[in-house]
């Protein structure tokens, strides 16, 4: 037997036992017995039930209780017999109404139940007693007010906890959706953009077998990286509580050490040479070509270890900027990525290209297609593709959450994305306040 069935049988037994004493009482006692029975049934039942909501059930019980106060003409002993049962049932119903119903319904129906418990039930008894006095009625009403206040206070407290929990769940779900959207945009969209770029570039000119094989390898690697990112997101979304109870899910936090691989993949798949410059102190001309190794194999700044949030955000800045170069500046001939530790202290990340958004795309298409105006894409990544446009906005919010600034704009003939992220001082261990 299930717990719900056991609960139903126990509640049914209690409801059936309430009117039993009315068998030995005069017929007039059935009025107060029925009122107490209805209140008990409403207080113990689960709502909604077959279209009847808790608000309707509580409203009906309140109306019946007030009606009994006017129509009952029997002796006060029978009122006193069922009054404790009805009062307890109304108190339980009051708690459920205040905790569960929406604002205005909880206020109206809860106030009606409070009036019924505080005034109507006590006066139903005291006004039918021999030689009723005002002092007795006031005293009984005053004593009835305390349980009403206690039950309402507890119900309001539980309601506030429920509202807080609902808001916390909503915030957690929103944060989860934003994390998934950010991962999709940062990693999956980046790889898919490279795949689309390679596929569309393959349509522009005939390639030798070696070039076609190299292109297929690059497409395969980009597809595998996109699938790996999607698998990670799916594993994080599927049964997160169960996974957390067993062991924390594996996470991959990208940072400055991953920039050489990112820049190298961009150069290999996009056909646009990209260089990485990393320096400990600010350079005189951060947009100039680096003097060191073009592959960016310079040692990382030994002044101190950067926080993971700073490194992850710096990687996201470079990733978003390179993705935008692919989409909006296919005519670029060179991209410079630089990371510099400044004396503020801060980490400055800059991505500069020399291309003009949209320029040269049609010329490249004509050269590759031999001037044949067939149904070819008007841009290597589909300029008419709907959606997008939220990457820099989300990135700016992420940078500002760490206390930094993100600026984008024209830089010579091309475009620059520059982020300044405050970091702790390696010598003092202090730095700008970070708001996460």
C-alpha positions in Angstrom: 0.0 0.0 0.0 1.4 3.4 -1.0 1.9 6.3 1.3 -0.7 8.4 -0.5 -3.3 5.6 -0.1 -2.5 5.3 3.6 -2.8 9.0 4.0 -6.1 9.1 2.2 -7.5 6.3 4.4 -6.4 8.0 7.6 -7.9 11.3 6.6 -11.2 9.5 5.6 -11.4 7.8 9.0 -10.9 11.2 10.8 -13.6 12.9 8.6 -16.0 10.0 9.1 -15.6 10.1 12.9 -16.4 13.8 13.2 -20.1 13.6 12.7 -20.6 10.2 14.6 -21.7 11.9 17.9 -24.6 13.5 16.0 -26.3 10.1 15.8 -27.1 10.4 19.5 -28.0 14.1 19.4 -31.1 16.0 18.3 -31.4 16.8 14.5 -30.4 20.4 15.1 -26.9 19.2 16.1 -26.4 18.0 12.5 -25.9 21.6 11.5 -22.8 22.2 13.5 -21.6 18.6 12.9 -21.8 19.1 9.2 -19.9 22.4 9.4 -17.1 20.8 11.4 -17.0 17.8 9.1 -16.8 20.0 6.0 -14.0 22.0 7.5 -12.0 18.9 8.5 -12.4 17.4 5.0 -11.2 20.6 3.4 -8.3 20.9 5.7 -7.0 17.3 5.2 -7.7 16.9 1.5 -5.2 17.6 -1.3 -6.1 20.4 -3.6 -6.8 20.8 -6.5 -9.2 17.9 -6.8 -11.3 17.3 -9.9 -11.3 21.0 -10.8 -11.9 22.2 -7.2 -9.1 24.5 -6.0 -7.9 25.2 -2.5 -9.3 28.8 -2.9 -12.8 27.5 -3.7 -12.8 24.9 -1.0 -11.6 27.4 1.7 -14.1 30.0 0.5 -17.0 27.4 0.7 -15.9 26.3 4.2 -15.8 30.0 5.4 -19.3 30.7 4.0 -20.8 27.6 5.6 -19.2 28.5 8.9 -20.7 32.0 8.9 -24.1 30.6 7.7 -24.2 28.1 10.6 -23.8 31.0 13.1 -27.1 32.4 11.8 -29.2 29.3 11.2 -28.3 27.2 14.2 -31.0 27.4 16.8 -30.0 24.5 19.1 -28.3 24.3 22.5 -24.8 25.6 23.1 -23.6 22.2 24.4 -23.6 20.9 20.9 -21.7 23.9 19.6 -19.1 23.3 22.3 -18.8 19.7 21.3 -17.8 20.3 17.7 -16.2 23.8 18.1 -12.6 22.5 18.9 -12.7 20.3 15.9 -13.9 23.0 13.6 -11.5 25.5 15.0 -8.5 23.2 14.5 -9.6 22.5 11.0 -10.0 26.2 10.2 -6.6 26.9 11.6 -5.0 24.2 9.5 -6.9 25.5 6.5 -5.8 29.1 7.3 -2.1 28.0 7.3 -2.5 26.3 3.9 -4.3 29.3 2.4 -1.7 31.9 3.6 1.2 29.7 2.4 -0.1 28.4 -0.9 -2.6 30.8 -2.5 -1.6 33.8 -4.6 -1.3 37.2 -3.0 -4.9 38.7 -3.2 -6.6 35.3 -2.7 -4.4 34.6 0.3 -5.2 38.0 1.8 -9.0 37.9 1.2 -9.7 34.2 2.1 -7.1 34.2 4.9 -8.7 37.3 6.5 -12.1 35.7 6.2 -10.9 32.6 7.9 -9.2 34.6 10.6 -12.4 36.5 11.3 -14.3 33.2 11.5 -11.8 31.7 14.0 -11.4 34.8 16.1 -15.0 36.1 16.3 -17.6 33.9 14.6 -16.8 30.5 16.3 -16.4 32.0 19.9 -19.5 34.1 19.6 -21.4 31.1 18.2 -20.8 29.5 21.6 -20.9 32.4 24.0 -24.0 34.1 22.7 -26.0 30.8 23.1 -24.9 30.2 26.7 -27.3 31.0 29.5 -26.8 34.6 30.7 -24.2 35.6 28.1 -22.0 38.5 29.1 -19.9 40.8 27.0 -16.8 40.1 29.2 -17.0 36.4 28.4 -17.3 37.0 24.7 -14.5 39.5 24.6 -12.2 37.2 26.6 -12.9 34.1 24.4 -12.4 36.2 21.2 -9.1 37.5 22.6 -7.9 34.0 23.4 -8.9 32.8 19.9 -6.8 35.6 18.4 -3.4 34.1 19.5 -3.6 30.8 17.6 -4.7 32.7 14.5 -1.6 35.0 14.8 0.7 32.1 15.4 -0.6 30.1 12.5 -0.6 33.1 10.1 3.0 34.0 11.2 4.3 30.5 10.7 2.5 30.3 7.3 4.0 33.6 6.2 7.4 32.5 7.2 7.1 29.3 5.3 5.7 31.2 2.3 8.8 33.5 2.3 11.0 30.4 2.4 9.1 28.9 -0.5 9.4 32.2 -2.5 13.1 32.3 -1.8 13.6 28.8 -2.9 11.6 29.4 -6.1 13.8 32.5 -6.8 16.9 30.5 -6.1 15.9 27.7 -8.5 15.0 30.3 -11.1 18.4 32.0 -10.7 20.2 28.6 -10.9 18.3 27.6 -14.0 19.0 31.0 -15.6 22.7 30.7 -14.8 22.7 27.2 -16.2 21.1 28.4 -19.4 23.6 31.2 -19.7 26.5 28.8 -19.1 25.2 26.5 -21.8 24.6 29.4 -24.2 28.1 30.8 -23.5 29.7 27.4 -24.1 27.7 27.0 -27.3 28.8 30.4 -28.5 32.4 30.3 -27.3 33.4 26.8 -28.3 30.8 25.1 -30.5 30.0 28.1 -32.6 33.7 28.9 -33.0 34.5 25.4 -34.4 31.4 25.3 -36.5 32.3 28.6 -38.0 35.7 27.2 -39.0 34.0 24.2 -40.5 31.6 26.4 -42.5 34.6 28.5 -43.6 36.5 25.5 -44.8 33.5 24.1 -46.6 32.7 27.3 -48.4 36.3 28.0 -49.2 36.5 24.5 -50.8 33.8 25.6 -53.3 35.8 28.6 -54.6 38.7 26.8 -56.3 39.8 23.4 -57.3 42.3 21.8 -54.9 44.9 19.1 -55.4 44.5 15.8 -53.5 46.9 16.8 -50.8 45.1 20.1 -50.2 41.7 18.4 -50.1 43.1 15.8 -47.7 44.5 18.5 -45.4 41.2 20.3 -45.5 39.3 17.2 -44.6 41.6 16.6 -41.7 41.1 20.1 -40.4 37.3 19.8 -40.8 37.4 16.5 -38.9 39.4 17.9 -36.1 37.2 20.9 -35.7 34.1 18.7 -35.8 35.6 16.4 -33.1 36.3 19.5 -30.9 32.8 20.7 -31.3 31.4 17.3 -30.5 33.6 17.1 -27.4 32.3 20.5 -26.2 28.7 19.4 -26.8 29.3 16.1 -24.9 30.6 18.0 -22.0 27.6 20.3 -21.9 25.2 17.3 -22.2 26.9 15.5 -19.4 26.7 18.6 -17.2 22.9 19.0 -17.9 22.0 15.3 -17.5 21.3 14.4 -13.8 23.5 17.1 -12.4 22.5 16.3 -8.8 23.3 12.6 -9.2 26.7 13.4 -10.8 27.5 15.9 -8.0 26.6 13.3 -5.4 29.0 10.8 -6.9 31.9 13.0 -8.0 32.2 16.5 -9.4 32.0 16.6 -13.2 35.3 17.1 -15.0 35.8 20.7 -16.1 38.2 22.3 -18.5 39.2 25.9 -17.8 41.0 27.4 -20.7 43.6 30.0 -20.0 46.6 31.9 -21.4 48.5 28.6 -21.9 45.9 27.6 -24.5 46.2 30.7 -26.6 49.1 29.4 -28.8 46.9 26.4 -29.8 43.9 28.6 -30.4 45.8 31.1 -32.6 47.5 28.2 -34.4 44.2 26.6 -35.2 42.8 29.9 -36.4 45.7 30.4 -38.8 45.4 26.8 -40.1 41.7 26.8 -40.7 40.9 30.4 -41.7 43.7 31.2 -44.2 44.4 34.4 -42.3 47.8 34.5 -40.6 47.6 35.2 -36.8 50.4 36.0 -34.4 50.5 35.8 -30.7 52.6 38.3 -28.6 53.0 37.8 -24.9 55.0 40.3 -22.8 55.6 41.0 -19.2 55.6 44.8 -19.5 53.4 47.0 -21.9 54.8 47.4 -25.4 55.3 50.8 -27.0 53.1 49.9 -29.9 50.8 47.1 -29.2 49.4 46.9 -32.7 52.9 46.4 -34.2 54.1 43.0 -35.3 55.9 41.0 -32.6 59.7 40.7 -32.6 59.7 37.3 -31.0 58.7 33.9 -32.0 55.6 34.2 -34.3 54.2 31.0 -32.7 54.0 32.8 -29.4 56.2 30.4 -27.5 57.4 33.0 -25.0 57.5 32.1 -21.3 54.6 33.1 -19.3 54.9 36.1 -16.9 56.7 34.8 -13.8 55.5 37.7 -11.6 52.6 35.7 -10.3 49.9 33.3 -11.1 46.7 34.7 -12.5 43.3 33.7 -11.1 41.4 31.2 -13.2 38.6 33.6 -13.8 41.0 36.1 -15.3 42.7 33.6 -17.5 39.3 32.1 -18.6 37.9 35.5 -19.5 41.1 36.5 -21.4 40.8 33.3 -23.4 37.1 34.1 -24.1 38.0 37.5 -25.4 40.5 36.1 -27.9 38.1 33.4 -28.9 35.2 35.8 -29.6 37.5 38.3 -31.4 38.9 35.6 -33.7 35.4 34.2 -34.4 34.3 37.7 -35.4 37.3 38.1 -37.7 36.2 34.9 -39.5 32.6 36.1 -39.8 33.0 39.8 -40.5 36.5 40.4 -41.8 37.4 37.6 -44.3 39.5 40.1 -46.2 42.0 40.5 -43.4 45.6 39.5 -44.1 46.9 39.5 -40.6 45.7 39.2 -37.0 47.7 40.1 -34.0 46.8 38.7 -30.5 48.7 40.2 -27.6 48.6 39.8 -23.8 50.5 42.2 -21.7 50.8 42.6 -17.9 50.6 46.3 -17.0 51.8 48.0 -13.9 48.3 48.8 -12.6 48.4 45.8 -12.1 46.2 44.4 -14.9 46.2 42.0 -17.8 45.6 43.7 -21.1 44.3 41.5 -24.0 44.1 42.8 -27.5 43.1 41.4 -30.8 43.7 43.5 -33.9 43.1 42.7 -37.6 43.8 44.8 -40.7 40.7 43.8 -42.7 37.6 45.8 -43.6 34.3 44.0 -42.6 32.8 42.6 -45.8 35.4 43.9 -48.2 36.9 41.6 -50.7 34.5 38.8 -50.2 32.7 39.2 -53.6 36.0 39.6 -55.4 37.3 36.4 -53.8 34.1 34.6 -54.8 34.4 35.8 -58.4 38.0 34.7 -58.7 37.3 31.3 -57.3 34.1 30.8 -59.3 35.5 32.1 -62.6 32.9 34.8 -62.7 30.1 32.3 -62.8 27.2 33.9 -60.9 25.7 30.7 -59.6 24.0 30.4 -56.2 27.1 30.9 -54.2 27.3 32.3 -50.6 27.8 36.1 -50.6 30.2 35.7 -47.7 32.4 32.9 -46.5 30.4 32.5 -43.3 27.0 33.6 -44.5 26.4 37.3 -43.8 22.7 36.8 -44.1 22.7 34.2 -41.4 20.0 35.1 -38.8 20.9 35.4 -35.2 24.1 36.3 -33.5 25.1 39.7 -32.2 25.1 38.8 -28.5 28.7 37.6 -28.2 30.3 40.9 -27.5 27.5 41.9 -25.2 27.9 38.8 -23.1 31.6 39.2 -23.2 31.4 42.8 -22.0 29.2 41.7 -19.1 31.7 38.9 -18.2 34.6 41.4 -18.3 32.8 44.0 -16.2 31.9 41.4 -13.6 35.6 41.0 -13.0 36.0 44.8 -12.7 37.6 45.2 -16.1 36.7 47.1 -19.3 36.1 45.9 -22.9 36.5 48.3 -25.8 35.9 47.6 -29.5 36.3 49.9 -32.5 38.2 50.8 -35.6 42.0 50.5 -35.6 43.5 51.7 -38.8 41.9 49.8 -41.7 40.8 47.0 -39.4 39.2 46.4 -36.0 40.4 46.0 -32.4 39.0 44.2 -29.4 40.7 45.2 -26.2 40.1 44.1 -22.7 41.7 45.3 -19.5 41.3 42.9 -16.5 42.6 43.9 -13.1 44.6 41.2 -11.3 46.0 40.9 -7.8 49.5 42.3 -7.2 52.0 39.5 -7.2 54.2 41.3 -4.6 51.5 42.4 -2.1 48.8 39.9 -2.8 46.3 42.7 -3.2 44.6 44.2 -6.2 41.4 45.8 -7.4 38.2 44.5 -5.9 36.6 41.9 -8.1 32.8 41.6 -8.2 31.6 38.2 -9.4 
